């Protein structure tokens, strides 16, 4: 069995991890968290989102935060951007990489961003074009790529179709995302294998949630398909704060532990990463679900 | 990729799961737990242990419990047995399947049962012989098959050697066990793959702990090697009770969820299984780490 020698981790804790926390975390605490993530060796950090502050109050400090992001050699910060206005704010603040988001389920896309998939792609096309004109890299999330909470199982043809359409409008990397953490390795082999028959693997990242404890099994399936970019959230931030121990996002610590134990290089220093997560755990006054934080 | 159509789960919750609980659980509660496990479709249940009541006070009711085990069609109960005396008590109580335990690390075996591996095998040989004379099936655990907390990484040659010696004395099934949950899928491919080159896969079971969240990834590796018997503990019982959310044993619910989602038949009804775990969770007054119990 051929496995990659090296994996790129996209750290989504500061954005995807924190966005559901009710208690607003001061910008200074977030910056300390991000600084420690960067010095732990995480080279791709999704730092914040330029969505409406009303929709996500936790990330209302996006401009302020981006302006103060620590410069660390080799580290690229990205931000989620919902539209042209968000892109303008992101560029002004100094962001050099953005992410846009749609889904493989029309129902989910409507409930999440009040557009059909087609409408979301049409809306993003000029944003992506402008970003590319500005020399900015663009990633696209395809939420609910395996199971939708409203529609159930999602067909692999649908995931391929949305992935291709994102690439067609100029997105450079598509993160195929198991938003509710329901996928099994068979789903990964089926759906991602289908996509990889038509799309270069360098353009595909995988984003797993650990709701049913399958995240690392799904990563293994992804590795076996030749995928080398995986998302994770420091400490497993992003789980429902009302279910102690229940995980949302795959914890970066858990991903790093498994990969390094498999002799797959991540470039991440695990104990420094735990120090980063501890900044947030201490501020929130609770343990995070990632296993290294439980010890 | 060829995966098995069906998997046998060995439910170890009543023994391996409960043995570390400090609060003594009444025999009636254990019997209700076991009855619900059996009716959920778990056909192999390790019900208790005939070790010294001083060593494991929680299982001091072994004789009483075994005598009252519910008769459910197709269900076999087993018990851990440390020596001839334990075997006699187990047989008298009515047990029809036993398990013996050694390890792949001499240091661990000495600290755990005060014998070297060779001594433990010599001690078990007459127990296994007597059990077979009585028409009783025997399983053998090889603890610390990947990593030992005292010796570190364990060589695959050592695991193969102990496995073969157990089979040589008449053990029918060997459970290769990741006692501290440190293994990655690469360890499973390496070590278990090495064993399977010399031992029929029908004689090998895998026993994973979820300490670092890798248990289901390790199960996937085992499935890919053709293994069809996996241990698990209802609710993830067996984790350290002082680390909320931290898992010890792989939760049976998590294993069943992944396998059924992969269209691998387990014969287990997940909602009934959750009812079984709830008996213990309610008695202990805390959530168990298995994900289905978190919801």
Interface residues (C-beta under 8 A of the other chain):
Chain A: X1 X3 X182 X183 X184 X185 X186 X187 X189 X210 X211 X212 X213 X214 X215 X216 X217 X219 X220 X221 X243 X244 X245 X246 X247 X251 X254 X257 X258 X261 X262 X263 X287 X289 X290 X291 X292 X294 X295
Chain B: X1 X3 X182 X183 X184 X185 X186 X187 X189 X210 X211 X212 X213 X214 X215 X216 X217 X219 X220 X221 X243 X244 X245 X246 X247 X251 X254 X257 X258 X261 X262 X263 X287 X289 X291 X292 X294 X295
